[in-house]
């Protein structure tokens, strides 16, 4: 079976980063319940994907991976013992269209008999070999000093780690099963209901259970599901540069884009990011704190929320490439009672809540393609949309649904995508 180049790069990168980068200290536990809501919108598309390539959906999350969708992950941990079998639930507002509440179920840990592996003769280790070209910046021409070349055959593991490592966001440690704490989550083995496309979380919420105090809070429109990422058809310049344009997301506080491709002739892997300074961006395609987003904007790594275009320089001329895009959303951080301003006063929190948001998009980086139904009249309204303030009203998230049907490519996208994934 032919091994795809993406699998090879994953192995190489994982090996070197594990060898070269230092570990991170564990988060200190706190003696009160923590509740996290991870709220995401995604819109993945491979325009021109034929029926014979439908199996690729498994690489992106299954048959329902393409097109706009909303996801919600609820995680609760508490140091308080449960009065009986652990039970907890999250009461939700009517606009979420998912019933009155969502059950927060404690996972059942099944015991298994451990059988140690037999010792044998260690296999001869062969150093992985790969060459990677790193580009960055929006513009019609390649910037000075690019590409940065990473050649594993000529580098030590330490040198590789320094060359390949990017900026490190603030570490976020969501609630999880751990000794001495009770844990509950949704979705779970009892309820895996899909989030409706018209769901809205605006309104009052209440988390209750037999191992925590009541946790009441409310969400405004800035903490509702973000609008999906929608691209206009990508435009190509004569020199091979590709102009990427997207519709403004009203509640976004910053954007970041990256792309990855493979040169079939040379075997080189090509990476590009929208950062104005050298940054591969592997650690940025996930939830970021607003403080990190603000810091990275100042460092010219993350694009401001007023930005709606970025031209990828001609680094993917004939190579297939996938574009990843993320819009960062606001956070909500609550602690009850609030921390007193006077540091001398005693502070004994009883619970905390974190709500974090993101909206992601992915599509082929090919002229003429778009990853959404940008032709819809309703979508055009977002082009002039401004970020939502606490006082202003905003378009209901999900009002502008996109068309997930793929159109037939006029540029041989199908063949290029086959090459990208090693088919």
Secondary structure, DSSP 8 states (H G I E B T S, - for coil): ----HHHHHHHHHHHHHHHHS---------SSEEEEEEEEEEEE--TT--GGGGGGGGGGTSTT-BEEEEEEEEEEEESS--SSS--EEEE--GGG-S-SEEE-B-------------------------EEEEEE-BSSS--TT--EEEEGGG--HHHHHHHH--------------TTSEEEEES-SS------TT----EEEEEEETTS--EEEEE-GGGS------B---EE-TTS-EEEEB---TTEEEEEEEEEEE-TTT--EEEEES-SSS---GGGSS---HHHHHHHHHTTSSB-TT--EEEE-SS-SSS-EEEEEEEEEEEEEEEES---SSTTS-----EEEEEEEEEEEEEE--TT--SS-TTSHHHHGGGG-----SSS----TTSS---------SS-HHHHHHHHTT-
